[in-house]
């Protein structure tokens, strides 16, 4: 976070976010912004013949909204499911630090080991 601030800072809160996927921008460009993209996955119910839309949120890093849509479509290129873009909005997220657990870490709860 050093490029964005100077001096001391305080983390005032940490919250879990409901994103199913992250698409990073590998370009070394200033002005990178995180966009929240709401997608609807479209499926067909074989029994009723009705189409169902299952919403999901994807976080995309891009330079502007057009670039976010382009990167979203590029990231979704290999999927087999039909989708529609319901909304794209700029977030206040400065940076994302994905959590990666060590493979040797044991679960906190003994019940989780038996499942």
C-alpha positions as CSV (number, residue, x, y, z in Angstrom):
1,X,0.0,0.0,0.0
2,X,3.1,2.2,0.2
3,X,2.6,3.8,-3.3
4,X,-0.8,5.1,-2.2
5,X,0.0,6.6,1.2
6,X,2.8,8.2,3.2
7,X,3.3,8.0,7.0
8,X,1.5,5.7,9.4
9,X,-1.9,4.2,8.7
10,X,-4.5,2.2,10.6
11,X,-6.6,-0.7,9.3
12,X,-10.0,0.3,10.6
13,X,-11.8,-2.8,9.6
14,X,-11.6,-6.1,7.7
15,X,-14.6,-7.6,6.2
16,X,-15.3,-10.7,4.1
17,X,-16.4,-9.8,0.5
18,X,-18.6,-12.0,-1.7
19,X,-16.6,-12.3,-4.9
20,X,-16.4,-15.5,-6.8
21,X,-13.4,-14.6,-8.9
22,X,-10.6,-12.0,-9.2
23,X,-9.2,-10.8,-12.6
24,X,-5.9,-9.0,-12.1
25,X,-4.4,-6.4,-14.5
26,X,-0.8,-7.4,-15.1
27,X,0.0,-4.2,-17.0
28,X,2.3,-1.7,-15.1
29,X,0.0,1.2,-15.6
30,X,-0.9,4.0,-13.2
31,X,-4.5,4.6,-12.4
32,X,-5.5,1.0,-11.9
33,X,-9.0,0.7,-10.4
34,X,-10.9,-2.3,-9.0
35,X,-14.4,-2.7,-10.5
36,X,-17.2,-4.8,-9.1
37,X,-18.9,-6.7,-12.0
38,X,-22.2,-8.3,-11.3
39,X,-22.9,-11.2,-13.7
40,X,-25.9,-13.4,-14.2
41,X,-25.1,-16.9,-15.2
42,X,-27.9,-18.1,-17.5
43,X,-29.1,-21.7,-17.2
44,X,-32.0,-23.6,-18.7
45,X,-34.3,-25.6,-16.3
46,X,-34.9,-28.8,-18.3
47,X,-38.1,-29.7,-16.4
48,X,-39.9,-26.3,-16.8
49,X,-38.1,-24.9,-19.8
50,X,-37.6,-21.6,-18.0
51,X,-34.3,-19.8,-18.0
52,X,-32.7,-19.1,-14.6
53,X,-30.3,-16.4,-13.8
54,X,-27.8,-17.0,-11.0
55,X,-26.1,-13.7,-9.9
56,X,-22.4,-13.7,-9.0
57,X,-19.8,-10.9,-8.3
58,X,-16.4,-10.7,-9.9
59,X,-13.7,-8.2,-9.0
60,X,-11.8,-6.9,-12.1
61,X,-8.7,-4.6,-12.0
62,X,-8.6,-2.2,-14.9
63,X,-7.8,1.3,-16.0
64,X,-11.4,2.4,-16.9
65,X,-14.9,0.9,-17.2
66,X,-14.4,-0.1,-20.9
67,X,-11.2,-1.9,-20.0
68,X,-12.9,-3.6,-17.1
69,X,-15.6,-5.0,-19.4
70,X,-13.0,-6.1,-21.9
71,X,-10.9,-7.8,-19.2
72,X,-14.1,-9.4,-17.8
73,X,-15.0,-10.8,-21.2
74,X,-11.5,-12.0,-21.7
75,X,-11.4,-13.7,-18.4
76,X,-14.8,-15.4,-19.0
77,X,-13.7,-16.6,-22.5
78,X,-12.9,-20.2,-21.4
79,X,-16.2,-20.8,-19.5
80,X,-18.9,-23.0,-20.9
81,X,-21.8,-21.1,-19.2
82,X,-23.8,-18.3,-20.8
83,X,-23.7,-15.0,-18.9
84,X,-24.9,-11.5,-19.0
85,X,-23.3,-8.4,-17.5
86,X,-25.8,-6.9,-15.1
87,X,-23.7,-4.1,-13.7
88,X,-20.2,-2.7,-13.5
89,X,-19.2,-0.2,-10.8
90,X,-16.0,1.3,-9.5
91,X,-15.1,0.3,-6.0
92,X,-13.1,2.1,-3.3
93,X,-10.8,-0.9,-3.0
94,X,-7.1,0.2,-3.2
95,X,-5.5,-3.2,-3.3
96,X,-6.3,-6.9,-2.9
97,X,-4.1,-9.3,-0.9
98,X,-5.4,-12.9,-1.5
99,X,-5.1,-15.3,1.5
100,X,-3.2,-18.4,1.0
101,X,-3.0,-20.9,3.8
102,X,0.0,-23.0,4.5
103,X,-0.6,-26.7,3.5
104,X,0.6,-27.9,6.9
105,X,-2.0,-25.7,8.9
106,X,-4.5,-27.9,10.8
107,X,-8.1,-26.8,11.1
108,X,-9.1,-25.0,14.3
109,X,-12.0,-27.4,15.0
110,X,-11.5,-31.1,15.3
111,X,-15.0,-31.7,13.8
112,X,-13.7,-30.2,10.5
113,X,-11.0,-32.9,10.2
114,X,-13.7,-35.7,10.2
115,X,-15.7,-34.2,7.3
